[in-house]
């Protein structure tokens, strides 16, 4: 997730150092029921500005709806013949 990289949990360039003290814990995944006040992700940061940026990215990555079940992972199976 881009938000973790912004915090320093990943590299944007090979010269960048990885900070083992930062990261994200994703508490809710696709299809999970979410109630008002539930924690959907936890941000571990050592810089307030980077934490704010990461929070904005996390918020943009979620959408909420009334559908109770997650969409199917497989939408269609295509069967064909294979020629050697």
ZIVENDA-V574140 format. One record per residue. N is the residue number from 1. PHI is phi in whole degrees, -180 to 180 (999 if undefined). OMEGA is omega in whole degrees, 0 to 359 (none if undefined). Layout:
((N,PHI,OMEGA) (N,PHI,OMEGA))
//
This chain:
((1,999,181) (2,-59,182) (3,-62,178) (4,-65,179) (5,-65,178) (6,-59,181) (7,-71,182) (8,112,180) (9,-79,179) (10,-145,182) (11,-100,170) (12,-96,174) (13,-133,184) (14,-65,179) (15,-78,183) (16,-67,175) (17,-90,176) (18,-93,179) (19,-95,182) (20,-71,181) (21,-94,182) (22,-122,177) (23,158,181) (24,-127,168) (25,-118,180) (26,-87,184) (27,-90,182) (28,-125,179) (29,-115,181) (30,-52,177) (31,93,178) (32,-69,175) (33,-74,181) (34,-128,176) (35,-105,177) (36,-57,180) (37,94,178) (38,-67,174) (39,-84,179) (40,-100,178) (41,-159,176) (42,-116,181) (43,-108,176) (44,-108,185) (45,-140,175) (46,-121,180) (47,-145,184) (48,-61,181) (49,-66,178) (50,-67,178) (51,-63,179) (52,-64,178) (53,-64,179) (54,-63,178) (55,-60,179) (56,-61,179) (57,-67,178) (58,-63,180) (59,-59,180) (60,-69,185) (61,-81,180) (62,-107,168) (63,-139,185) (64,-125,179) (65,-154,183) (66,-95,180) (67,-64,187) (68,-79,185) (69,-115,177) (70,-68,177) (71,-65,181) (72,-64,178) (73,-78,178) (74,-113,183) (75,-94,183) (76,-161,175) (77,-108,180) (78,-106,180) (79,-111,180) (80,-143,179) (81,-99,181) (82,-114,179) (83,-109,178) (84,-85,none))
//
